[in-house]
């Protein structure tokens, strides 16, 4: 009998790997840098957007970018040449792929540097190196090291076996389960890389474009794991699943799950693991007072990435995550967090722009069983915001990041980045607004890419973040050059639109478990929206949309991760949509959002008339503020029923 999920996953992975390796010729793929070389990573993201290839997780396999290059070359041959030149270092039997050295001045703040594998913001140096050897078509050995003033790790070192349909990675593999580039709620490079076993594919399965990733990792040692009447010491396990679908070019969606379990004397059998994973409400989301009946700690997320293929292409992406599930509702996420972002890879003036924002409820990265939280070596494993607060303070907050890249005509690459974070003021801790403004310039000098970065800002405790950093990396990159103009004839198939109209809504309020629910009367309010869609070759279209509604005097903001439309001839269409809603209360309330609609197209040229019936289910707000009511349940639920009638102007 197999009692350890770690051993079970290992045996299953080896079996599937051997099966696929015997049937398919394409071998495993090495991975491209993840938060190690910003210059090439930005260009790789630009290539994938221009090639209509959505990004849902990282690190990105080199094979994925190689397959995307021919599609991007027709739109930007200069960018294509730069990235293609870089990829050549992965096409040999052995070689050095990365070597980077950075030095900087000291800073007053010792807070965690975002996404830097456990590094503190006052670290004065950073070194990374990676080399590989591929003795056969089905084996790659990668040796890597990442060092800074706080730690030295083997991040990136692994043995990779198999094929493009089943690649087994054993070692210190980085991972990032989010389409956003600056944050990831479930797992990122915020903490040092954990040893793990991973089975995944980089070659799509079937016409639906199915992708998967299964892994088990070992976390750092903790002496605050609750068991029986006290604590036990040990190293918890972390299991993860990523399942994605890319049925059409330019749009992809995934579901992700993490489960922290075991450690010390806590149970960790394979049967218990399966029960908790597939039935979290019964086995892993019980009352906090009966911790021995609870298997572990879970988080989950739904992500979506959409690429608009117009003359000025862009990617729009969403991550809706939950630290737990809503009791009694398998499909609903509790203690929610929402992140949205947009990336314009080529704007007029040789500019590249990324805008991302996040907001979260309480309870992230803390747990009543694992008192140290979901951390590894003292850092949270997900969003960097979890390290920018008093340890254990599960405060509500929000963050944002803007990055502007520029290819100047005189050569090189310049980047301006601004981050900001704000924790809610109800916490006992006295938080300031944290911010960071960085300006970097890099240029190729012979075989080296040399750069300088200036950083100014403060952390959430008011400490100074200002630094000067210089860096050098080995480089085979072609010199940066100006964008070439896109041919609009090769970038059709998309449309932008804005909506304006009215909604009628009613709200069912469930504030206490021991009190009756209250249902309001129907009320009218304003409705506006903005979105983009890809026009399919048949009758099916896919898009994304942001909507704002006045519901009983408060703003209901909703994002559609799926905005599907089916056209009936030239005049009519029906739609289905799914996403998340945010209700603007004393602290934000979040819930699942879905509905159906009908559309009368071209009532006037370029104008459509539409009606949607929609439902925001169990929009949840936790009682965390001092002035919140003392209730038998720690949160309130709001079911919002409604319909919208609006006109839509297409561009």
C-alpha positions in Angstrom: 0.0 0.0 0.0 1.4 3.4 -1.0 0.9 5.7 2.0 2.9 8.8 0.8 1.4 11.1 -1.9 5.0 12.1 -2.7 5.9 8.5 -3.6 2.6 7.9 -5.3 3.0 10.9 -7.6 6.6 9.8 -8.3 5.5 6.4 -9.4 2.6 7.6 -11.6 4.8 10.3 -13.2 7.5 7.7 -14.1 4.9 5.4 -15.5 3.2 8.0 -17.7 6.6 9.4 -18.7 7.8 6.0 -20.0 4.6 5.4 -21.8 4.7 8.8 -23.7 8.4 8.6 -24.3 8.1 5.4 -26.2 5.4 6.9 -28.5 6.6 10.4 -29.3 9.9 11.7 -30.7 10.0 15.2 -29.3 12.0 15.4 -26.1 11.8 17.6 -23.0 12.3 21.3 -23.2 14.5 23.5 -21.0 12.9 26.4 -19.3 13.5 30.1 -19.9 14.5 32.5 -17.1 11.9 33.5 -14.5 12.5 36.8 -12.8 16.2 36.6 -13.5 16.8 38.5 -16.7 14.0 41.2 -17.2 15.2 42.3 -20.6 14.8 39.0 -22.4 11.8 38.0 -20.4 9.9 41.2 -21.6 10.8 40.4 -25.2 9.7 36.8 -24.8 6.3 38.0 -23.5 6.0 40.4 -26.5 6.7 37.5 -28.9 4.0 35.3 -27.4 1.4 38.1 -27.5 2.2 38.9 -31.2 2.0 35.1 -31.9 -1.5 34.9 -30.2 -0.1 32.6 -27.5 -1.6 33.3 -24.0 0.6 33.0 -20.9 -1.0 31.3 -17.9 2.0 30.0 -16.0 5.8 30.2 -15.9 8.6 29.3 -16.4 8.0 29.2 -20.1 9.4 26.2 -22.0 11.9 27.2 -24.7 9.9 24.9 -27.1 6.8 27.1 -26.6 8.6 30.2 -27.7 10.4 28.5 -30.6 7.0 27.3 -31.9 5.6 30.9 -31.5 8.5 32.6 -33.3 7.3 32.0 -36.9 3.9 33.6 -36.1 5.6 36.7 -34.5 8.2 37.1 -37.2 5.6 38.3 -39.7 4.6 41.1 -37.3 8.0 42.2 -35.8 11.0 40.7 -37.5 13.4 42.8 -35.4 12.0 41.4 -32.1 11.9 37.9 -33.7 15.6 38.1 -34.5 16.5 39.2 -31.0 14.6 36.4 -29.3 15.6 33.8 -31.9 19.3 34.7 -31.3 18.8 34.2 -27.6 17.1 30.8 -28.1 20.1 29.4 -30.0 21.9 28.9 -26.7 19.3 26.2 -25.8 19.7 24.4 -29.1 23.1 22.7 -28.4 24.0 19.6 -26.5 25.4 21.6 -23.7 26.1 25.2 -22.8 25.8 28.1 -20.4 22.3 29.7 -20.7 22.5 32.4 -18.0 25.2 34.2 -16.0 24.2 37.4 -14.2 25.9 39.5 -11.5 24.3 42.5 -9.7 25.7 44.9 -7.1 23.8 47.6 -5.2 24.0 50.1 -2.4 22.4 49.3 0.9 18.9 50.3 1.9 17.3 51.0 5.3 14.4 48.6 4.7 15.0 44.8 5.2 11.6 43.9 3.8 11.3 41.1 1.2 12.3 42.1 -2.3 9.3 41.2 -4.5 9.7 37.9 -6.4 13.4 37.5 -5.6 13.5 34.0 -4.0 13.7 35.1 -0.4 16.0 38.1 -0.9 15.7 41.2 1.3 15.4 44.7 -0.1 18.7 45.6 1.6 20.7 42.9 -0.1 23.8 44.4 -1.8 24.5 41.7 -4.3 22.9 38.9 -6.4 24.5 36.2 -8.6 22.8 33.6 -10.8 24.3 31.0 -13.2 22.8 28.1 -15.2 24.2 25.5 -17.5 22.8 22.4 -19.1 23.8 19.1 -20.7 21.5 17.1 -23.0 23.1 13.6 -23.5 20.0 12.3 -25.5 16.8 13.5 -27.0 14.9 12.5 -23.8 17.2 13.7 -21.1 18.3 17.2 -20.0 20.5 17.8 -16.9 20.4 21.5 -15.7 22.7 22.8 -13.0 22.0 26.2 -11.6 22.6 28.3 -8.6 21.1 31.6 -7.2 22.8 33.5 -4.5 22.3 36.8 -2.7 23.4 38.3 0.6 20.7 36.3 2.5 21.0 32.8 1.0 22.4 30.4 -1.6 20.1 28.0 -3.3 20.1 25.5 -6.2 17.1 27.2 -7.9 16.8 25.9 -11.5 18.8 22.7 -11.0 16.9 19.7 -12.2 16.8 16.5 -14.2 14.3 16.5 -17.0 13.1 13.3 -18.7 10.5 12.5 -21.3 8.7 14.2 -24.1 6.7 17.3 -24.9 3.5 15.5 -23.8 4.9 14.2 -20.5 8.0 15.9 -19.1 9.2 14.8 -15.7 11.3 17.4 -13.8 13.1 16.3 -10.6 14.9 19.0 -8.6 14.6 22.7 -7.8 12.1 23.8 -10.4 10.7 27.3 -10.2 7.0 27.7 -10.7 4.5 30.6 -11.2 0.8 29.8 -11.6 -0.6 33.1 -12.8 -0.9 35.0 -16.1 0.3 38.2 -14.2 3.9 39.1 -14.5 4.3 40.9 -11.1 2.3 38.6 -8.8 0.9 35.2 -8.4 -1.5 34.3 -5.6 -0.9 30.6 -5.3 2.9 30.2 -5.9 5.6 32.4 -7.3 9.3 33.2 -6.9 8.7 35.2 -3.7 10.1 32.4 -1.5 13.2 30.2 -2.2 12.6 27.5 -4.7 11.5 24.1 -3.1 12.7 20.7 -4.1 9.9 19.0 -6.1 8.8 16.4 -8.6 6.8 17.7 -11.5 5.0 16.1 -14.5 3.7 18.5 -17.2 3.4 19.0 -20.9 4.5 21.8 -23.2 2.9 20.3 -26.4 -0.9 20.7 -26.4 -3.1 17.6 -26.1 -5.9 17.3 -28.7 -7.5 20.2 -30.6 -8.8 21.6 -27.3 -5.3 22.6 -26.4 -5.1 20.8 -23.0 -2.2 21.5 -20.7 -1.5 20.1 -17.3 1.0 20.3 -14.4 1.1 18.0 -11.4 3.7 18.4 -8.7 4.7 17.6 -5.1 7.2 19.7 -3.2 8.8 19.7 0.2 8.5 22.9 2.2 10.9 24.2 4.9 10.8 22.9 8.4 8.3 24.3 10.9 7.9 23.7 14.6 4.4 25.2 14.8 2.3 22.5 13.1 -0.9 21.9 15.2 -1.5 18.2 16.1 -3.6 16.7 18.9 -3.2 18.9 22.0 0.0 20.6 21.0 2.5 21.1 18.2 4.6 18.8 16.0 7.7 19.6 14.1 8.4 18.7 10.5 8.5 19.6 6.8 5.0 20.0 5.3 4.4 18.8 1.7 2.9 21.0 -1.0 0.9 19.4 -3.8 -0.3 21.3 -6.8 -2.4 20.8 -9.9 -2.7 23.1 -13.0 -5.2 22.3 -15.7 -5.5 24.6 -18.7 -7.4 24.7 -22.0 -6.6 26.7 -25.2 -9.4 25.7 -27.6 -8.9 28.7 -29.9 -5.9 30.9 -30.8 -5.5 33.9 -28.5 -7.6 32.7 -25.5 -6.8 30.3 -22.6 -8.2 29.4 -19.2 -7.0 27.4 -16.3 -7.9 26.1 -12.8 -5.1 25.7 -10.2 -5.1 24.0 -6.8 -2.5 23.8 -4.0 -2.7 21.6 -0.9 -0.3 22.0 2.1 -0.4 18.8 4.2 1.6 16.5 6.4 4.7 17.5 8.4 5.8 15.9 11.6 3.2 13.6 13.0 0.3 15.0 10.9 -1.3 12.3 8.7 -0.3 12.2 5.0 -1.7 9.0 3.5 -2.6 8.9 -0.2 -6.3 8.1 0.5 -6.6 11.1 2.9 -4.9 13.3 0.3 -7.5 12.2 -2.3 -10.4 12.8 0.0 -9.2 16.3 0.9 -8.4 17.2 -2.6 -11.7 16.2 -4.1 -14.0 17.0 -1.2 -12.5 20.0 0.6 -15.8 21.0 2.2 -16.0 17.7 4.1 -12.3 17.0 4.8 -10.4 20.2 4.6 -12.7 23.1 5.4 -14.1 22.2 8.8 -14.4 24.1 12.0 -11.1 25.5 13.2 -11.6 24.0 16.6 -11.3 20.4 15.4 -8.0 20.6 13.6 -7.1 16.8 13.9 -10.1 16.1 11.6 -8.8 18.5 8.9 -6.2 17.2 6.5 -4.4 20.4 5.5 -4.5 23.9 4.0 -5.8 24.6 0.4 -5.8 27.5 -2.0 -7.3 27.6 -5.5 -7.5 30.0 -8.5 -9.2 30.4 -11.8 -7.2 32.3 -14.4 -7.8 33.5 -17.9 -5.7 35.2 -20.6 -7.1 36.9 -23.8 -5.1 38.5 -26.6 -6.7 41.2 -28.8 -5.4 40.8 -32.4 -5.9 44.4 -33.6 -3.5 46.8 -35.1 -2.4 47.7 -31.5 -2.5 44.2 -30.0 -2.7 43.7 -26.2 -3.2 40.9 -23.7 -5.9 41.1 -20.9 -5.7 38.6 -18.1 -7.4 37.7 -14.8 -6.7 35.7 -11.7 -9.5 35.0 -9.2 -8.2 33.1 -6.2 -9.5 31.8 -2.9 -7.7 30.9 0.3 -10.5 28.4 1.1 -13.9 27.3 -0.2 -17.3 28.6 0.9 -18.7 26.0 3.3 -21.3 23.9 1.6 -20.4 25.2 -1.9 -17.7 23.3 -3.8 -17.5 25.7 -6.7 -17.2 28.9 -4.7 -13.9 30.4 -3.4 -13.7 31.9 0.1 -11.4 34.7 1.3 -11.0 35.8 -2.3 -8.4 37.8 -4.1 -8.7 39.3 -7.6 -5.9 40.4 -9.9 -6.3 41.9 -13.3 -3.7 43.1 -15.9 -3.1 44.3 -19.4 0.0 44.3 -21.5 0.4 46.4 -24.7 3.6 45.0 -26.3 4.0 47.7 -28.9 2.6 51.2 -28.6 3.5 54.3 -30.7 7.0 55.7 -29.8 8.6 52.2 -29.3 6.8 51.7 -26.0 5.8 48.6 -24.1 3.2 49.0 -21.3 2.1 46.7 -18.5 -0.6 47.6 -15.9 -1.6 45.2 -13.1 -3.6 45.5 -10.0 -4.6 43.2 -7.1 -7.0 43.3 -4.2 -7.5 40.7 -1.5 -9.6 39.7 1.5 -8.2 38.5 4.8 -6.8 35.0 5.7 -4.2 34.8 3.0 -1.0 32.8 3.9 -2.1 32.2 7.5 -3.8 29.0 8.9 -4.9 27.6 12.2 -3.1 24.3 11.5 0.1 25.6 10.0 0.8 28.5 12.3 3.7 29.7 10.3 1.4 30.0 7.3 1.9 28.9 3.7 5.6 29.9 3.7 8.9 28.5 2.7 12.1 29.6 4.5 10.3 32.6 6.1 8.7 34.0 2.9 5.1 33.5 1.6 5.1 31.3 -1.5 2.6 33.5 -3.4 1.9 37.2 -3.8 4.8 39.4 -2.5 2.2 41.5 -0.6 2.0 38.7 1.9 5.5 39.6 3.1 4.8 43.4 3.3 2.9 43.3 6.6 3.4 42.2 10.2 4.0 38.5 10.3 0.7 36.7 10.7 -1.5 39.8 10.2 -4.0 38.7 7.6 -5.0 42.2 6.7 -7.1 43.2 3.7 -5.3 45.3 1.1 -4.5 46.2 -2.5 -1.5 46.6 -4.7 -0.7 47.8 -8.3 2.2 47.8 -10.7 2.9 49.8 -13.9 5.9 49.1 -16.1 6.8 51.2 -19.2 9.5 49.9 -21.5 11.1 52.0 -24.2 13.4 51.2 -27.1 15.1 54.5 -27.7 16.4 55.3 -31.2 19.9 55.7 -29.7 19.9 52.0 -28.7 19.5 49.9 -25.6 16.4 49.4 -23.5 14.9 51.7 -20.8 12.3 50.6 -18.3 10.3 52.6 -15.7 8.5 50.6 -13.0 6.2 51.7 -10.2 4.8 49.5 -7.5 2.4 50.5 -4.7 0.8 48.6 -1.8 -1.8 49.7 0.8 -2.9 47.6 3.7 -6.3 48.5 5.3 -6.2 50.8 8.3 -8.3 48.7 10.7 -5.3 46.5 11.5 -3.5 47.0 14.9 -0.3 47.6 12.9 0.5 51.2 11.8 0.9 50.8 8.1 2.1 53.4 5.6 1.5 53.3 1.9 4.4 51.4 0.4 5.7 52.4 -3.0 8.7 51.8 -5.2 9.8 53.8 -8.3 12.6 52.2 -10.4 14.3 53.4 -13.6 16.7 51.0 -15.4 18.7 51.3 -18.6 20.6 48.4 -20.2 22.8 48.2 -23.3 24.8 45.5 -25.1 28.6 46.0 -24.7 30.3 43.2 -26.6 29.2 39.8 -25.2 27.7 41.5 -22.1 24.4 43.2 -21.4 25.3 46.0 -18.9 22.7 48.0 -17.0 22.1 50.5 -14.2 18.9 50.8 -12.0 17.9 53.6 -9.7 15.2 52.8 -7.1 13.4 55.2 -4.8 10.6 54.5 -2.3 9.5 53.3 1.1 8.1 50.1 2.5 4.8 49.7 4.4 6.6 50.5 7.7 8.0 53.8 6.4 11.6 52.6 5.9 13.6 53.8 3.0 13.9 51.5 -0.1 16.3 53.7 -2.2 19.1 51.9 -4.0 21.5 52.1 -6.9 22.1 48.8 -8.6 24.5 47.8 -11.5 24.3 44.5 -13.3 25.9 42.6 -16.1 24.7 39.5 -17.9 26.1 37.3 -20.7 24.2 38.2 -23.9 23.8 36.9 -27.4 20.9 39.3 -28.0 20.7 41.4 -31.1 20.9 45.1 -30.4 17.5 46.6 -29.5 15.9 48.4 -32.4 12.8 50.4 -33.1 9.5 48.7 -33.9 8.5 48.3 -37.5 5.0 49.3 -38.3 2.3 46.6 -38.2 0.3 45.9 -41.3 -3.3 46.3 -40.2 -4.4 43.8 -42.8 -2.6 41.0 -41.0 -4.1 41.9 -37.6 -7.9 41.8 -38.1 -10.4 39.6 -36.4 -11.0 41.7 -33.3 -13.2 44.5 -32.1 -13.3 46.9 -29.1 -16.6 48.1 -27.7 -18.2 50.2 -24.9 -21.6 49.6 -23.3 -24.0 52.1 -21.7 -27.4 51.5 -20.3 -29.4 50.6 -17.1 -29.7 47.7 -14.8 -32.4 46.4 -12.5 -31.2 44.4 -9.4 -32.3 43.0 -6.1 -30.0 41.8 -3.3 -30.6 38.9 -0.9 -28.6 39.7 2.3 -27.5 36.9 4.6 -25.6 38.5 7.4 -26.0 36.0 10.2 -26.5 32.2 10.4 -29.1 32.6 13.2 -31.2 35.3 11.4 -33.5 35.2 8.4 -32.3 36.4 5.0 -33.6 39.7 3.7 -34.5 40.2 0.0 -34.7 43.8 -1.2 -37.1 45.1 -3.8 -36.1 45.7 -7.4 -34.2 48.9 -8.0 -32.8 50.5 -11.1 -29.3 51.9 -11.7 -26.7 52.9 -14.3 -24.6 50.4 -16.2 -21.4 50.9 -18.2 -18.9 48.5 -19.6 -15.9 48.2 -21.8 -14.5 45.1 -23.6 -12.8 43.4 -26.5 -13.5 40.3 -28.5 -12.0 38.1 -31.1 -14.2 37.4 -34.1 -14.2 33.6 -34.9 -14.0 32.1 -38.3 -17.4 30.5 -37.7 -20.2 31.9 -35.6 -18.4 31.8 -32.3 -16.6 34.8 -30.7 -14.7 35.0 -27.4 -13.8 38.1 -25.4 -13.3 39.8 -22.0 -15.2 42.6 -20.4 -15.2 44.9 -17.4 -18.6 46.2 -16.1 -19.7 48.7 -13.5 -23.2 48.9 -12.1 -25.0 51.0 -9.5 -26.6 48.4 -7.2 -28.5 50.0 -4.3 -26.2 53.0 -4.3 -23.0 50.9 -4.3 -20.7 50.0 -7.1 -20.8 46.4 -8.4 -17.7 45.8 -10.5 -17.6 42.6 -12.5 -15.0 41.1 -14.8 -15.9 38.4 -17.4 -13.1 35.9 -17.7 -15.2 34.1 -20.3 -17.4 36.3 -22.6 -18.7 33.9 -25.3 -21.0 34.9 -28.1 -22.7 32.8 -30.8 -24.0 34.7 -33.9 -27.2 33.8 -35.6 -26.7 35.3 -39.1 -26.0 39.0 -39.4 -28.6 40.3 -37.0 -28.8 38.3 -33.8 -26.6 36.6 -31.2 -26.7 34.9 -27.8 -24.1 34.9 -25.1 -22.8 33.2 -22.0 -20.4 34.7 -19.5 -18.5 33.7 -16.4 -16.2 35.8 -14.1 -16.1 37.5 -10.7 -17.8 40.4 -9.0 -16.6 42.9 -6.4 -19.3 44.7 -4.3 -18.1 47.9 -2.7 -18.8 47.6 1.0 -16.9 48.5 4.2 -14.3 46.0 3.0 -14.6 44.5 -0.4 -17.0 41.6 -1.0 -16.2 39.0 -3.8 -18.2 36.3 -5.5 -18.7 34.3 -8.7 -20.5 36.1 -11.5 -22.3 34.5 -14.5 -25.2 34.9 -16.8 -26.7 34.7 -20.3 -27.6 37.4 -22.8 -29.2 38.1 -26.2 -28.1 40.8 -28.7 -29.7 42.6 -31.7 -26.8 43.5 -33.9 -26.4 46.5 -36.1 -29.6 48.3 -35.1 -27.6 51.2 -36.5 -24.3 50.6 -38.2 -21.7 49.9 -35.5 -24.3 49.9 -32.7 -25.9 46.8 -31.0 -28.7 46.5 -28.5 -28.3 43.8 -25.8 -30.0 42.4 -22.7 -28.2 40.2 -20.1 -29.6 38.3 -17.2 -26.9 37.9 -14.6 -26.3 36.6 -11.1 -23.5 37.3 -8.6 -23.5 34.3 -6.2 -22.6 34.4 -2.6 -20.6 37.7 -2.8 -18.8 37.4 0.5 -17.4 39.9 3.0 -15.6 38.9 6.2 -16.2 40.7 9.5 -12.8 42.1 10.2 -13.3 45.7 11.2 -13.7 46.7 14.8 -17.1 48.2 14.1 -18.4 45.0 12.3 -21.2 43.2 14.1 -20.5 40.3 16.4 -22.2 37.4 14.6 -22.4 33.6 14.8 -20.7 33.5 11.4 -17.5 35.4 10.5 -18.9 36.7 7.2 -21.9 38.0 5.3 -23.2 36.8 1.9 -25.0 38.8 -0.8 -26.8 37.2 -3.7 -27.3 39.8 -6.4 -29.9 39.1 -9.1 -30.4 41.4 -12.0 -30.7 42.3 -15.7 -29.1 44.9 -17.9 -30.4 46.6 -21.0 -27.7 48.5 -22.9 -26.4 49.7 -26.2 -23.0 48.7 -27.4 -20.8 50.8 -29.7 -18.2 48.8 -31.7 -14.8 50.1 -32.9 
